Amino acid sequence: MANRPLTLSLMLALSLSACAVGPDYHPRAASELGVPDAWSVSAGQKAQEDLSQWWTRFDDPMLGSLVQRAQAANLDVAQAVVRLRQAREALVQQRADLFPSLSASGGVSHGEPLRGGTSTTTLPDGTVTSFSQGGNTSFSLGLDASYQVDLFGGVRRGVEGARASYEASGFDYATVLISVEAETARNYVLARVAQAQIANARGNLAISDDNLQIAGWRVQAGLVSSVDQEQARASRAQIAASIPTLEASYNSAVSRLGVLTGQAPGALKAEMEAVKPIPKGPAEVAAGIPADALRQRPDVRAAERNLAAASANIGVATAQLYPSLSIGGSIDSGSSALTSILDTITGRLFANIAQTLFDGGRRASQVRSAEAAADGAFLAYKSTVLTSLEDIENAIVALQTAQRRQQEFTIALDASNNQAILARMQYRTGLTDFTTLNTAEASLISARNGLLSARSDEATALIQLYQALGGGWDASKTPTAPTTGSTANGN
């Protein structure tokens, strides 16, 4: 009969063990998130491509090498891996609450000698010897077990939330990874653009030197006034002044590439020194339907997992409103001799049900707070979805706009080049003035720079589109933390 309350408690625990308070999480429908049936641009209607290694589409080995080095050595990516490892350990700790806790103890005690506890012995030779009587020595062993019964599913909701948070951390890592990949590619494009602009500026400077020399000859010959020569000097100086700025831009891009790949800023200067063309990717990218893009983007999936974790936290808070049941037991044994320590074993079992009767509304407020947090997580999820659609929309339009600009600047460059050649010939023969020549040269410089800018914008928009579509990682897998403590990582 003594164990009857414990038996009833265990029966109650088993009957309620399948109960979990709080809402069960269900993924949101696309209509709840404001996802349209189709893009507002035609490119979105095509099937989505495999974008896991989009940088290979530029057919530039140097670009591919830099992206791979950034994946392996970038410090932002390494920090994301550390955060992912922390989230995994938080899940392990939360799961531990599902199991009983066991503790063992053992001890040895030695008592003090008895007061006045001496004895005397007379030896055969007549010598009397006295000695003290020692104290008692005792040994003990103990084993304690305790278990907090998850009556209303609070612990299981906690595990559910920790698992969702761990998965969200994996998607956060993927978001950092694709951001680093895209930034590496953008800075590589900027470095190649700066090289081309410097080459253009130096070519224009050589033409300006030639024009200045011609103007000087004509002034000496008395054919024109010194105004032509001064105009030529001013034009040359303006072109020369642009070169240091372009060199600084190039240095900045190369330095950034060094840091992105986990190196010192100047580590890649020698490797990047050789002039190479601006990388050019495919003319278009199949963006797929909105659902494809949302599944591909890790930031969207992270927001969804954060919503799942917030929903689970409602159950954790709700479970605190209900009684808690803890059961446990202990086994003890003791003896004055180590060999007989297990001869006598005593034990006990206990069960305890506790319920908070009054807390000033604290726990009810915690439930409402968890519900508000879940509402906020849903709004953040929806905001991330809409921002993702905006990013894709803008990237597609930017790519198309850059391509149209490139076509027009190609025509403008051809016309400006012909105009400059004719103006230079006419100025040499005295058929036109230097102002006309200067205007033609300025038009040529503008067309060259415009074409370079359009090519740069096309490559940058393509990188932007790949990033907006969530390319750069394996979307079929949820990223997990490495099993070792190393921060090394890869795609």
Summary of the structure (lengths in Angstrom):
residues: 491
radius of gyration: 39.1
end to end distance: 63.3
largest distance: 148.7
contacts: 1497
relative contact order: 0.17
helix: 61%
strand: 11%
